[in-house]
Amino acid sequence: MFELYANKTQLCVRQMEPLTSGSVNVYNVRFAFSEDWEGLEKTAVFRAGDKSVSVLLGPEGTCVILLA
């Protein structure tokens, strides 16, 4: 699982794993946020080439990476 931490405007990788080309919807990611993000709606945007997908994060801050 990927673990990312957003502190104000900076996103830091806390944990990562190797990606395999062609894999789709198999990699999980967990976002954690500083108190600066409290009360805000959070959306993850994944991009690959000219394609992008937005995913609204729930209260647990997890989702599946949708592009490979």
C-alpha positions in Angstrom: 0.0 0.0 0.0 1.1 3.5 -0.7 0.9 6.0 2.2 1.0 9.7 1.5 0.9 12.6 4.0 -0.3 16.1 3.0 1.1 18.8 5.2 -0.5 22.1 4.1 0.6 22.2 0.4 3.3 19.6 0.5 2.7 15.9 -0.2 5.2 13.4 1.2 5.5 9.7 0.4 5.7 7.7 3.7 5.5 4.3 2.1 5.5 3.0 -1.5 5.7 -0.2 -3.4 6.9 -1.1 -7.0 4.3 -0.6 -9.8 3.9 -3.0 -12.6 3.0 -1.7 -16.1 -0.5 -2.7 -17.2 -1.8 -3.3 -13.7 -5.2 -1.7 -13.2 -7.2 -1.1 -10.0 -4.8 -3.2 -7.8 -2.8 -0.6 -5.9 -4.2 0.9 -2.7 -3.3 4.3 -1.4 -3.9 5.9 2.0 -3.8 9.6 2.5 -3.2 11.3 5.8 -3.6 15.0 6.3 -2.4 17.7 8.7 -4.9 19.6 10.7 -4.8 22.4 8.0 -7.0 20.1 5.9 -9.7 19.6 8.6 -13.2 20.2 7.4 -12.2 20.2 3.7 -13.4 17.8 1.1 -10.4 15.8 -0.3 -10.0 14.5 -3.8 -7.1 12.5 -5.2 -6.3 13.1 -8.9 -4.4 10.3 -10.7 -2.7 11.2 -14.1 -1.1 9.0 -16.8 -0.2 10.7 -20.0 -3.1 12.9 -21.1 -5.7 10.9 -19.0 -6.7 11.8 -15.5 -9.2 10.4 -13.0 -10.5 12.1 -9.8 -11.5 10.2 -6.8 -13.3 11.7 -3.8 -11.8 10.5 -0.6 -13.9 9.4 2.3 -13.2 10.0 6.0 -10.7 7.1 6.1 -8.6 8.7 3.3 -8.1 5.5 1.2 -8.8 4.6 -2.4 -7.5 2.5 -5.3 -5.1 4.0 -7.8 -7.3 4.0 -10.9 -4.7 4.5 -13.7 -1.7 2.3 -14.5 
